[in-house]
Amino acid sequence: MKTIVIKATIHTESPLSIAMPVAEGGLANRYKNFPLMTNGVDADGNKLQTAYLPSTTIRGFLRRAIVVNAMQTAADTGKHYTLQQAYADLIGQDSASEEKQEVDLLKLKADRDANAIIDLFGCGMSMKSRLLVSHFVPAHNILPEAFTGVRKDLDDTDGVLDLVSAADQKTFLGRTAANSERAQAASVVKDLDRKIKAAAKKGEETADLAQALLQAQKLVEKFEAEMGDMQNSTRTLVGYFALPAGIDLLGRLVIEGARDRDLPMIDLALKALSMRPILGAQVARGCGEISGTFDVMSDGTLLKKYTVGGWEPAKISEFSTS
């Protein structure tokens, strides 16, 4: 069995925003948990950090593109996926494999042969992936940039309030006034909480501060109740971090023990990426568009080159091996 190496370069056409989950009991980094890694050290041995695109983002896109296509094909013929099949193919979840039991190698081989997707991507605890995906790292170390924006409220657009009923105008204005009061009370809560912690650290009396905090918290609750079910529609500041546009991220995909059916699946996924070249978060705010090249190689020989992006079909160049 041969090994296929796909050398990839992803170019950020727009800012690229990624937010990783915070580990249980841990704290987010100062970039709202944008993924960071150490990439080298300086002359004094100090670690140099860079942002990067996690392998899971690329791997997840490839797997979803392949599985959704398979599910759609099955549905079109009236053979819909079961939930168990969907979990296995799309997420790689197999609860039975998590039970402590002897692995049946013959059954494992049969399962691999019967399902090209889980054979390539793996499933559960016993069937490991043959597709290895690296993190995608900038050619030069770079940290995320801060981006901000505002989600506007109704009265930010001239004339809109005049076009709703008088009753709704009254509701909106009451909600706006309550939100202003809520914000002031919330600021007091934050300040009192800080003072209580500082006083406790010094061993000072905190009873009066605690009573004031309780009253301020009740005010916050009161004004939130007055806002009713429209609490989330008020003007909101939006902030996130992203890699800048115009940089290259370098990585690779490796298929171990490559089978004839592997590359057609990767081909399908890369074509899907070209038609919708979006990765990461904050897509509605202009983030996530990418382009890139993927060079398919075997034994150091270039077999095929994919150029993706532009919301158009991928450009594919094939090379003779003779």
C-alpha positions as CSV (number, residue, x, y, z in Angstrom):
1,M,0.0,0.0,0.0
2,K,1.3,3.5,-0.9
3,T,1.2,6.8,1.0
4,I,-0.3,9.8,-0.7
5,V,0.9,13.2,0.5
6,I,-1.1,16.4,-0.3
7,K,0.9,19.5,0.2
8,A,-1.5,22.4,0.8
9,T,-1.4,26.2,0.9
10,I,-4.5,28.0,2.1
11,H,-4.6,31.8,1.3
12,T,-6.8,34.0,3.4
13,E,-8.9,36.1,1.1
14,S,-10.6,37.7,4.1
15,P,-10.0,37.7,7.8
16,L,-10.2,34.1,9.2
17,S,-11.9,33.8,12.6
18,I,-11.6,30.6,14.7
19,A,-12.7,30.1,18.3
20,M,-11.8,26.9,20.1
21,P,-13.7,25.7,23.1
22,V,-12.3,26.4,26.5
23,A,-11.1,23.3,28.4
24,E,-13.1,22.4,31.5
25,G,-11.7,24.4,34.4
26,G,-9.5,26.4,32.1
27,L,-9.5,30.0,31.0
28,A,-9.7,31.4,27.4
29,N,-6.6,33.1,26.1
30,R,-6.6,36.8,25.6
31,Y,-7.6,36.3,22.0
32,K,-11.0,34.8,22.9
33,N,-9.4,31.4,22.5
34,F,-8.3,31.8,19.0
35,P,-5.8,28.9,18.6
36,L,-2.2,29.7,19.4
37,M,0.9,27.6,19.3
38,T,4.6,28.0,20.0
39,N,6.5,28.1,16.7
40,G,10.2,28.4,17.5
41,V,12.2,30.4,20.0
42,D,14.1,33.7,19.8
43,A,17.9,34.1,20.4
44,D,17.3,34.1,24.2
45,G,15.2,31.0,24.2
46,N,11.9,32.7,24.6
47,K,8.9,31.0,23.0
48,L,7.5,32.6,19.8
49,Q,3.8,32.3,19.4
50,T,1.7,32.3,16.3
51,A,-2.0,31.8,15.5
52,Y,-2.9,28.9,13.2
53,L,-5.7,27.1,11.5
54,P,-6.5,23.8,13.4
55,S,-6.4,20.5,11.6
56,T,-9.9,19.8,12.9
57,T,-11.3,22.7,10.8
58,I,-9.9,21.2,7.6
59,R,-10.6,17.6,8.5
60,G,-14.1,18.5,9.6
61,F,-14.9,20.3,6.3
62,L,-13.6,17.4,4.2
63,R,-15.6,14.8,6.2
64,R,-18.8,16.8,6.2
65,A,-18.6,17.4,2.4
66,I,-18.1,13.7,1.7
67,V,-20.7,12.5,4.1
68,V,-23.4,15.0,3.2
69,N,-23.0,14.1,-0.4
70,A,-23.4,10.4,0.5
71,M,-26.4,11.1,2.6
72,Q,-28.1,13.2,-0.1
73,T,-27.4,10.4,-2.7
74,A,-28.9,7.8,-0.3
75,A,-32.0,10.0,0.4
76,D,-32.6,10.6,-3.3
77,T,-32.9,6.8,-3.8
78,G,-35.2,6.4,-0.7
79,K,-32.5,4.8,1.4
80,H,-32.1,7.4,4.1
81,Y,-29.3,7.2,6.6
82,T,-30.2,6.0,10.1
83,L,-29.2,8.1,13.0
84,Q,-26.6,5.5,13.9
85,Q,-25.1,5.7,10.4
86,A,-25.1,9.5,10.4
87,Y,-23.3,9.6,13.8
88,A,-20.7,7.0,12.6
89,D,-20.0,8.6,9.2
90,L,-20.3,12.3,10.0
91,I,-18.9,12.4,13.6
92,G,-17.1,9.1,13.9
93,Q,-19.1,8.1,17.0
94,D,-19.4,4.4,17.8
95,S,-20.5,4.0,21.4
96,A,-20.1,0.2,21.2
97,S,-16.3,0.6,20.6
98,E,-16.0,2.4,23.9
99,E,-16.9,-0.7,25.8
100,K,-14.0,-2.8,27.0
101,Q,-14.0,-5.8,24.9
102,E,-11.7,-7.8,22.6
103,V,-11.4,-6.3,19.1
104,D,-12.6,-8.6,16.4
105,L,-10.0,-8.0,13.7
106,L,-11.9,-9.8,11.0
107,K,-15.1,-7.8,11.7
108,L,-13.0,-4.6,11.8
109,K,-11.6,-5.4,8.3
110,A,-15.0,-6.2,7.0
111,D,-16.4,-2.9,8.4
112,R,-13.6,-1.0,6.7
113,D,-14.2,-2.7,3.4
114,A,-17.9,-2.0,3.6
115,N,-17.7,1.7,4.3
116,A,-15.2,3.9,2.5
117,I,-15.8,6.9,4.7
118,I,-15.1,5.4,8.1
119,D,-12.2,3.4,6.5
120,L,-10.6,6.7,5.6
121,F,-11.6,8.9,8.5
122,G,-11.9,6.4,11.3
123,C,-14.7,5.7,13.7
124,G,-14.9,5.1,17.4
125,M,-12.1,3.8,19.6
126,S,-11.0,0.8,17.5
127,M,-11.0,2.0,13.9
128,K,-8.3,4.7,13.5
129,S,-8.1,7.2,10.7
130,R,-5.8,6.7,7.7
131,L,-6.1,10.4,6.9
132,L,-3.6,12.5,8.8
133,V,-4.2,16.3,8.7
134,S,-1.7,18.8,10.0
135,H,-2.4,22.2,11.5
136,F,-2.1,25.0,8.9
137,V,0.6,27.4,10.1
138,P,1.5,30.9,8.7
139,A,4.7,31.2,6.7
140,H,5.7,33.8,9.3
141,N,4.5,34.0,12.9
142,I,1.5,36.2,13.3
143,L,-1.0,36.9,16.1
144,P,-4.8,37.4,15.6
145,E,-6.2,40.9,15.1
146,A,-9.1,42.4,17.0
147,F,-12.3,43.2,15.0
148,T,-15.3,45.1,16.4
149,G,-18.7,45.9,15.2
150,V,-22.2,47.0,16.3
151,R,-25.5,45.2,15.9
152,K,-27.9,48.0,15.5
153,D,-31.3,48.5,17.1
154,L,-34.5,49.5,15.4
155,D,-34.2,53.2,16.1
156,D,-30.8,53.3,14.3
157,T,-32.6,53.2,11.0
158,D,-34.5,56.4,10.3
159,G,-38.3,56.0,10.0
160,V,-38.5,52.4,11.1
161,L,-40.3,53.1,14.4
162,D,-42.9,55.2,12.5
163,L,-43.8,52.0,10.5
164,V,-44.8,49.9,13.5
165,S,-48.0,50.2,15.5
166,A,-48.3,52.8,18.3
167,A,-48.5,50.0,20.9
168,D,-45.2,48.5,19.6
169,Q,-43.6,51.9,19.6
170,K,-44.5,52.3,23.2
171,T,-43.2,48.8,24.0
172,F,-39.9,49.6,22.2
173,L,-39.4,52.9,24.0
174,G,-40.1,51.3,27.4
175,R,-37.7,48.5,26.6
176,T,-35.0,51.0,25.6
177,A,-35.4,52.9,28.8
178,A,-35.4,49.7,30.9
179,N,-32.2,48.6,29.1
180,S,-30.5,51.8,29.9
181,E,-31.4,51.4,33.6
182,R,-30.3,47.7,33.5
183,A,-26.9,48.7,32.1
184,Q,-26.4,51.2,34.9
185,A,-27.4,48.7,37.6
186,A,-25.2,46.0,36.0
187,S,-22.2,48.4,36.1
188,V,-22.9,49.0,39.8
189,V,-23.0,45.2,40.4
190,K,-19.7,44.7,38.7
191,D,-18.1,47.5,40.7
192,L,-19.5,46.3,44.0
193,D,-18.4,42.7,43.3
194,R,-14.8,44.0,42.7
195,K,-14.9,46.0,46.0
196,I,-16.1,43.0,48.0
197,K,-13.3,40.9,46.7
198,A,-10.7,43.6,47.4
199,A,-12.1,44.1,51.0
200,A,-12.2,40.3,51.7
201,K,-8.6,40.0,50.6
202,K,-7.7,42.7,53.1
203,G,-9.8,41.1,55.9
204,E,-12.1,44.1,56.0
205,E,-15.9,44.1,56.7
206,T,-18.0,43.4,53.6
207,A,-21.6,43.2,55.1
208,D,-22.7,46.6,53.9
209,L,-21.1,46.1,50.4
210,A,-22.9,42.7,50.2
211,Q,-26.2,44.3,51.1
212,A,-25.7,47.0,48.4
213,L,-24.8,44.3,45.9
214,L,-28.0,42.4,46.6
215,Q,-30.0,45.5,46.0
216,A,-28.2,46.2,42.7
217,Q,-28.7,42.6,41.5
218,K,-32.4,43.0,42.3
219,L,-32.5,46.1,40.1
220,V,-30.9,44.3,37.3
221,E,-33.5,41.5,37.5
222,K,-36.3,44.1,37.7
223,F,-35.2,45.9,34.5
224,E,-34.5,42.7,32.7
225,A,-38.1,41.6,33.5
226,E,-39.4,45.0,32.2
227,M,-37.5,44.3,28.9
228,G,-39.5,41.1,28.5
229,D,-38.7,38.8,25.6
230,M,-36.8,41.5,23.7
231,Q,-33.6,41.4,25.7
232,N,-31.5,40.1,22.8
233,S,-32.7,42.6,20.3
234,T,-31.0,45.7,21.8
235,R,-27.9,47.4,20.4
236,T,-24.9,45.1,21.0
237,L,-21.2,45.5,20.6
238,V,-19.6,42.6,18.7
239,G,-15.9,41.7,19.1
240,Y,-13.9,38.8,17.8
241,F,-10.3,38.0,16.7
242,A,-9.1,36.8,13.3
243,L,-6.1,36.2,11.2
244,P,-5.6,38.9,8.6
245,A,-6.5,38.6,5.0
246,G,-3.7,38.1,2.5
247,I,-1.5,35.5,4.3
248,D,-0.6,31.9,3.4
249,L,-1.1,29.0,5.8
250,L,0.9,25.9,5.1
251,G,0.0,22.3,5.9
252,R,-0.5,18.8,4.5
253,L,-2.8,15.9,4.3
254,V,-1.4,12.4,4.3
255,I,-3.3,9.2,3.3
256,E,-1.7,6.1,4.7
257,G,-2.3,2.8,3.0
258,A,-4.0,4.6,0.2
259,R,-6.8,2.8,-1.6
260,D,-8.2,3.5,-5.0
261,R,-11.4,4.9,-3.5
262,D,-9.7,7.4,-1.2
263,L,-8.7,10.1,-3.7
264,P,-12.1,10.3,-5.4
265,M,-13.6,11.3,-1.9
266,I,-10.9,14.0,-1.4
267,D,-11.6,15.1,-5.0
268,L,-15.3,15.6,-4.1
269,A,-14.5,17.5,-0.9
270,L,-12.0,19.9,-2.6
271,K,-14.4,20.6,-5.4
272,A,-17.0,21.5,-2.7
273,L,-14.5,23.8,-0.9
274,S,-13.9,25.6,-4.2
275,M,-17.6,26.2,-4.7
276,R,-18.1,27.4,-1.2
277,P,-14.6,28.5,0.0
278,I,-15.5,29.4,3.6
279,L,-13.9,28.2,6.8
280,G,-14.3,29.3,10.4
281,A,-16.6,31.7,12.1
282,Q,-18.0,35.2,11.7
283,V,-18.9,34.5,8.1
284,A,-21.8,37.0,8.1
285,R,-19.3,39.7,9.2
286,G,-17.0,39.2,6.2
287,C,-14.7,36.5,7.6
288,G,-13.7,33.1,6.3
289,E,-13.2,33.2,2.6
290,I,-10.1,31.4,1.4
291,S,-8.4,30.1,-1.7
292,G,-5.7,27.6,-2.0
293,T,-3.7,24.9,-3.8
294,F,-3.5,21.2,-3.0
295,D,-0.7,19.2,-4.6
296,V,-1.3,15.4,-4.7
297,M,2.0,13.5,-4.6
298,S,3.1,9.9,-4.4
299,D,6.7,8.9,-3.9
300,G,7.7,12.5,-4.4
301,T,6.0,12.7,-7.8
302,L,3.3,15.3,-8.5
303,L,0.1,13.5,-9.7
304,K,-2.5,16.2,-9.6
305,K,-2.9,19.9,-8.6
306,Y,-6.1,21.5,-7.3
307,T,-6.6,25.2,-7.3
308,V,-9.7,26.1,-5.3
309,G,-11.6,29.3,-4.4
310,G,-13.5,32.1,-6.0
311,W,-16.9,30.4,-5.6
312,E,-16.3,28.6,-8.8
313,P,-15.3,25.1,-10.0
314,A,-11.8,23.9,-8.9
315,K,-9.1,24.1,-11.5
316,I,-7.5,20.6,-11.8
317,S,-4.2,19.8,-13.5
318,E,-3.1,16.2,-13.9
319,F,0.5,15.2,-14.6
320,S,1.8,12.2,-16.4
321,T,3.7,9.7,-14.3
322,S,5.4,8.0,-17.3
